[in-house]
Every structure is written in structure tokens, then in C-alpha cells.
Amino acid sequence: ETFEALKIALNQNLIVSRGELDQDLLIKSYKFSHDRIQQAAYSLISDEEKAATHYHIGQVVQQNLSPSDREEQIFNLLNQLNYGITLIADQSERDK
């Protein structure tokens, strides 16, 4: 379903695949073909939606990384979570 949505951007060369097909014949990673395209797309998202999306990404990354990988990716993880810091109401979660 997601791939069907991405096909339009792929066909217009707005995004490119970052890897090969996996065992399910799916490409799991994409990137924008140019930084300006990414910036333009990002500018269309409201600040509230940006915060929620970054926070959600941070939560997913945190849950799926092993402790050693989490330590290695700590700055990437914290950057995602910090964008959504206003959404973290629980003080113990903020401290964590």
C-alpha cells in the first residue's frame, strides 16, 4: 500500500531507492533525489504535525534498537525525540 503511494514520486524522480529488493520483493529504504525537494516537502507540513511525526519516529526507533545500537544512534534518536518534546507530558518520560 505504501509502495503504491510512493510510485508517483518514484516515477517523477522525486525520490530514489536506497537499496535493493528484499525477500518480499519490496524496497525498504528511499531518499529524496535532491535536498531541495526534501526541504520543499518538509515546508508543507504544519509545525504540530512535524512535532508529532518526529516524536513518533523517535518512539519507533527507540523501541526497535538494541541497547548497543541505541547507544550508537543516541544523537539521531534524541534529535527525533527533541523535535516532539512538547508532546512529552510525563516527566519520567522526559527524563528518560
HUBEL-V552196 format. One record per pair of residues at least 24 apart in sequence whose C-alpha atoms are under 7 Angstrom apart, sorted by the first residue. I is the first residue (numbers start at 1). J is the second residue. D is the distance in Angstrom with one decimal. If there is no record, write none. Layout:
i:I j:J d:D
i:I j:J d:D
//
This chain:
i:51 j:83 d:5.4
i:51 j:84 d:4.2
i:52 j:84 d:5.9
i:54 j:80 d:4.9
i:54 j:81 d:6.3
i:54 j:83 d:5.9
i:54 j:84 d:5.9
i:55 j:80 d:5.9
i:55 j:81 d:4.8
i:55 j:83 d:6.6
i:55 j:84 d:4.6
//
